[in-house]
């Protein structure tokens, strides 16, 4: 059985750990609110851009207007952008997105390569001996569009060069503080009939009777908006993943704090029992010593 000093030191250590996890929970709660706000700010532009793409996609021969809209025949190589975190202490956040992604692409006939966004995903892909063609790590805590644009530009360049026939993005979609779901969405070629993430307004998803006038023309508009919209989808997926990461870390730290408090209570009970036992033992020793001393004095008096 551990000594009283060891138990006291352990209680102090667990209390210090509970303070750290409580602080991490508070920080994550603040960061998730900022990530949700940044994600919401991109919605108006995404809805308007999607509305424009829907209108252009209904034009005759829409697939021939731009190579990012052209469906390719055959089972060519596939590129997957996997969004994970740079740090741990987020519960099963990284494990869930990795397991879901590998399961989705397990039965693909075509070779699958990965672009890892986040250190954890890059490390897990390397351990599983998957083909990782690029890594993007140490993104800012609240990334801007320009911080994520190189990822989208790389995916577009690889697709246009013919190195990959399809591009997907795997990320964790933020639904609520207690619910985050792994998602795999197709990025390229763009399919306007498929509604992208969080663009669900009636104006963005249903036919419109508005009359559009394109200047200088359809092709020029698509050349400008399609790359930006692809990069925007990646940016919004990263923001959603960041919000999910902080929400998962907040819940994990809350559970760790509660477990630490329960452990402290159990250790405190054991400590009190051990201390009481030690006090009782000391009292018995004192009582026995006093009784022996009294007997010795009585014998000496005779």
Secondary structure, DSSP 4 states (H G I P E B T S, - for coil): ---HHHHHHHHHHHHHHHHHHHHHHHHHHHHHHHHHHHHHHTHHHHHHHHHHHHHHHTSTTGGGG-GGGPPPPS---EEEEEE--SS--STTHHHHHHHHHHHHTTT-SS-EEEEEESHHHHHHHHHTT-EEEEEE----TT--HHHHHHHHHHHHHHHHTTS-SEEEEEEEEEEETTEEEEEEEEEES--TTS--TT---HHHHS--------SS-HHHHHHHHHHHHHHHHHHHHHHHHHHHHHHHHHHHHHHHHHHHHHHHHHHHHHHHHHHHHHHHHHHHHHHHHHHHHHHHHHHHH-
